[in-house]
Amino acid sequence: MSVRLNHVSLCAGYGGIDIGLQRVLDPIHTVAYSEIEGYPVANLIAKMNAGKIDPAPVWSNLKTFPWEEFKGKIDILSGGFPCQPFSMAGSRAGDQDPRHLWPHIVKGAKVSQPPILFFENVTGIISSKLSSDWGNDVKGTPVLLHVLREMERMGYHATWCRTAASIYGASHKRTRVFIMGVSRSLPRDQLDIVSERVKSYVHTPTKYPAPRDQEQYDWEAPRMVERNLEDPNHLQIAHHPKESLKLIGNGVVPDCASGSFVRCWEKVLKYVDRT
């Protein structure tokens, strides 16, 4: 693990997890993205061109991601892997859903061997169960437990937490589950590199946005965005309002990612210190 942490972002969306990790772990550099949807990919590229996120290749198919090329070169692997197999709003087909990408992520982690794993999903992953035997876990095993066990079997200390966007000042609840794995073989001095950045972030005053019925602070981004067809780097491309709403709705709130990384990291450290 280097001083500048190298990061791969899977199922990147608009980069919510990436932004959250940047706030906690800077300097961190995203070296590759994976995203299958065309509109989010266009959004990522627009942000790269605008200098808002790290320029890096985007793979459209996580199932064919070239993991061998990144072996030993990744410090953090993150992703909001598809929630449709577990979401209360869907059929909850679990591991039988073709969008179930977790086995491919496990394969990638085994090859690339990143010291830290950090993933996000909907709360439905807690109650959803495997609909068939999957690897070493039998039918009926809770999906979240399966994910944690897979991390443990790969040699990681694994933990999770649940949080909501409303805790960080958002006007909507959006409860999500965050899952972390930290390699058992990670040396103490490298654990300390991350811990120092976490401590620095925790002691930075948090600025919450103004409530909906109050005037916005000067530092806030405007709530209402004017229609602008001439700016291709704009987050909301005006001629695709439905795609913009879908992108934002599926995305991870950066403050949730930041706060959950801190909570999970502190839980892992307590376990490490006891062993």
C-alpha positions in Angstrom: 0.0 0.0 0.0 1.5 3.3 -1.1 0.9 6.8 0.3 -1.3 7.6 -2.7 -4.0 4.9 -2.5 -5.0 3.3 -5.9 -8.7 2.6 -6.3 -10.9 0.7 -8.7 -14.6 1.7 -8.8 -17.0 -1.0 -9.8 -20.6 -0.2 -10.8 -19.5 3.4 -10.4 -22.8 5.2 -11.2 -22.1 8.9 -10.8 -19.1 8.2 -8.6 -20.8 8.7 -5.1 -18.6 6.1 -3.4 -15.5 7.6 -5.1 -16.3 11.1 -3.9 -16.9 9.7 -0.4 -13.6 7.9 -0.3 -11.8 10.9 -1.6 -13.1 13.0 1.3 -11.7 10.5 3.8 -8.6 9.0 2.2 -7.1 11.7 0.1 -4.6 11.3 -1.6 -6.5 8.5 -3.5 -6.4 7.9 -7.2 -9.1 6.0 -9.2 -7.2 4.0 -11.8 -10.2 2.2 -13.4 -14.0 2.3 -13.5 -16.6 -0.3 -14.4 -20.1 0.8 -15.4 -22.5 -0.8 -17.9 -25.2 1.9 -18.4 -24.6 4.3 -21.2 -25.8 7.5 -19.5 -23.7 7.0 -16.3 -20.7 6.3 -18.5 -21.3 9.5 -20.4 -21.6 11.3 -17.1 -18.3 9.9 -15.8 -16.5 10.9 -19.0 -18.0 14.4 -18.8 -16.7 14.7 -15.3 -13.2 13.5 -16.3 -13.2 16.1 -19.1 -14.2 18.8 -16.6 -11.4 17.7 -14.1 -13.9 16.7 -11.5 -12.9 13.0 -11.2 -9.7 11.1 -12.0 -9.3 10.3 -15.7 -9.2 6.5 -16.1 -10.5 3.8 -18.5 -14.2 2.7 -18.1 -15.0 -1.0 -18.6 -18.6 -1.6 -19.6 -18.7 -5.2 -18.6 -17.6 -6.1 -15.1 -17.8 -9.8 -16.0 -14.8 -9.4 -18.4 -12.8 -6.9 -16.4 -9.0 -7.5 -16.9 -8.2 -8.3 -13.3 -4.8 -9.8 -14.1 -3.6 -6.3 -15.3 -4.3 -4.9 -11.8 -2.9 -7.7 -9.7 -1.0 -6.2 -6.7 -1.7 -2.6 -8.0 -5.0 -1.8 -6.2 -5.2 -0.6 -2.6 -9.1 -0.3 -2.5 -11.7 -2.0 -4.5 -15.2 -0.5 -4.1 -18.6 -0.8 -5.7 -22.3 -0.4 -5.4 -23.1 -3.8 -6.9 -26.6 -4.2 -8.4 -29.3 -4.1 -5.8 -32.1 -5.4 -8.1 -31.6 -9.1 -7.0 -32.2 -8.0 -3.3 -34.4 -4.9 -3.5 -37.8 -4.9 -1.9 -39.1 -3.2 -5.1 -38.1 -6.1 -7.3 -38.7 -9.9 -7.6 -35.9 -10.6 -5.2 -34.5 -13.4 -7.3 -31.2 -13.1 -5.4 -28.4 -15.2 -6.8 -30.6 -16.4 -9.6 -30.9 -12.9 -11.0 -28.7 -12.3 -14.1 -27.6 -9.0 -12.5 -26.1 -10.8 -9.6 -22.5 -9.7 -9.9 -21.1 -10.6 -6.5 -19.4 -13.9 -7.7 -17.6 -11.9 -10.4 -16.5 -9.4 -7.8 -15.2 -12.2 -5.6 -13.3 -13.6 -8.6 -11.8 -10.2 -9.2 -10.7 -9.7 -5.6 -9.0 -13.1 -5.5 -7.0 -12.1 -8.6 -6.2 -8.5 -7.8 -5.8 -9.0 -4.0 -6.6 -5.4 -2.8 -6.0 -4.8 0.9 -9.4 -3.1 1.3 -12.8 -3.9 0.0 -15.8 -1.5 0.3 -19.2 -2.2 -1.1 -22.7 -0.8 -0.9 -26.2 -2.3 -1.4 -29.8 -1.8 -0.4 -31.1 -3.0 3.0 -32.9 -5.9 1.2 -29.6 -7.7 1.2 -30.1 -8.3 4.9 -33.3 -10.3 4.6 -32.7 -11.8 1.1 -31.6 -15.4 1.1 -29.7 -17.6 -1.4 -32.3 -19.4 -3.6 -29.8 -22.3 -4.2 -26.5 -23.6 -2.8 -23.8 -21.0 -3.7 -20.2 -22.0 -3.2 -19.7 -23.1 0.5 -23.1 -21.6 1.6 -26.3 -23.6 1.3 -29.7 -22.5 0.1 -31.5 -20.2 2.5 -28.3 -18.5 3.7 -28.9 -14.7 4.1 -27.2 -12.9 1.3 -25.4 -10.5 3.6 -24.0 -13.3 5.6 -22.9 -15.0 2.4 -21.0 -11.9 1.3 -19.3 -11.5 4.7 -18.3 -15.2 4.7 -16.9 -14.9 1.2 -14.7 -12.0 2.4 -13.6 -14.0 5.4 -12.8 -17.0 3.2 -10.6 -14.8 1.0 -8.6 -13.7 4.1 -10.3 -10.5 5.1 -11.6 -9.1 8.3 -15.2 -8.4 7.3 -17.9 -6.1 8.8 -20.8 -4.0 7.8 -23.0 -1.1 8.9 -26.3 0.5 7.9 -26.9 4.2 7.5 -29.3 6.7 6.0 -28.8 9.8 4.0 -31.1 11.7 6.4 -28.4 11.3 9.1 -26.2 13.5 7.0 -28.7 16.3 6.4 -30.5 15.0 3.3 -34.2 15.5 2.9 -34.7 11.8 2.1 -34.0 8.7 4.1 -32.3 6.4 1.6 -31.1 3.7 4.0 -28.2 1.6 2.7 -25.9 -1.1 3.8 -22.1 -0.8 3.5 -19.7 -3.7 3.7 -16.0 -3.6 4.4 -13.2 -6.2 4.1 -9.6 -5.5 5.3 -6.9 -8.0 4.5 -5.7 -10.0 7.6 -2.2 -9.8 6.1 -2.1 -6.0 6.0 0.9 -4.8 8.1 0.3 -2.5 11.0 2.1 0.4 9.5 -0.2 0.3 6.5 -3.2 0.1 8.7 -1.9 3.2 10.4 -1.7 5.1 7.0 -5.5 4.7 6.6 -6.2 5.2 10.3 -4.5 8.6 10.3 -6.6 9.8 7.4 -9.7 8.5 9.0 -8.9 10.4 12.2 -8.2 13.6 10.3 -11.5 13.3 8.5 -13.4 12.6 11.8 -12.0 15.8 13.3 -13.0 17.9 10.3 -16.2 19.9 11.1 -19.2 18.5 9.1 -21.2 21.0 7.1 -24.8 20.0 6.7 -26.9 21.6 4.0 -29.7 24.1 5.0 -33.1 22.6 5.6 -35.6 22.7 2.7 -37.5 25.6 4.2 -34.4 27.8 4.7 -32.2 29.8 2.4 -29.2 27.8 1.1 -25.7 28.5 2.4 -23.1 30.0 0.1 -21.1 26.8 -0.1 -24.0 24.6 -1.2 -24.6 23.6 -4.8 -27.9 25.1 -6.1 -31.0 22.9 -5.5 -32.5 23.9 -8.8 -30.4 23.6 -12.0 -31.3 25.8 -15.0 -31.8 24.2 -18.3 -28.5 24.3 -20.2 -28.2 22.4 -23.4 -24.8 24.0 -24.3 -22.8 22.6 -21.3 -22.0 18.9 -22.0 -20.2 18.6 -18.7 -23.3 19.4 -16.6 -24.4 16.7 -14.2 -28.0 16.9 -15.4 -27.9 16.7 -19.2 -31.1 18.6 -19.9 -32.4 16.5 -22.8 -32.3 13.3 -20.7 -34.2 14.3 -17.5 -35.4 10.7 -16.8 -31.9 9.3 -17.1 -30.6 12.0 -14.8 -33.2 11.1 -12.1 -32.4 7.4 -12.5 -28.7 8.1 -12.1 -29.2 10.2 -9.0 -31.7 7.8 -7.5 -29.5 4.8 -7.9 -26.4 6.7 -6.8 -24.6 6.6 -3.4 -24.7 9.7 -1.3 -21.0 10.6 -0.8 -21.4 11.6 2.9 -23.0 8.2 3.5 -20.0 6.5 1.9 -17.6 8.6 3.9 -19.3 8.1 7.2 -19.8 4.4 6.7 -16.2 3.9 5.7 -15.2 5.5 9.0 -17.7 3.3 11.0 -16.6 0.1 9.4 -12.9 0.9 9.7 -13.2 1.6 13.4 -15.1 -1.7 13.8 -12.4 -3.6 11.9 -9.6 -2.0 14.0 -11.2 -3.1 17.2 -11.2 -6.6 16.0 -7.6 -6.4 14.8 -6.5 -5.0 18.2 -8.1 -8.0 20.0 -6.4 -10.6 17.9 
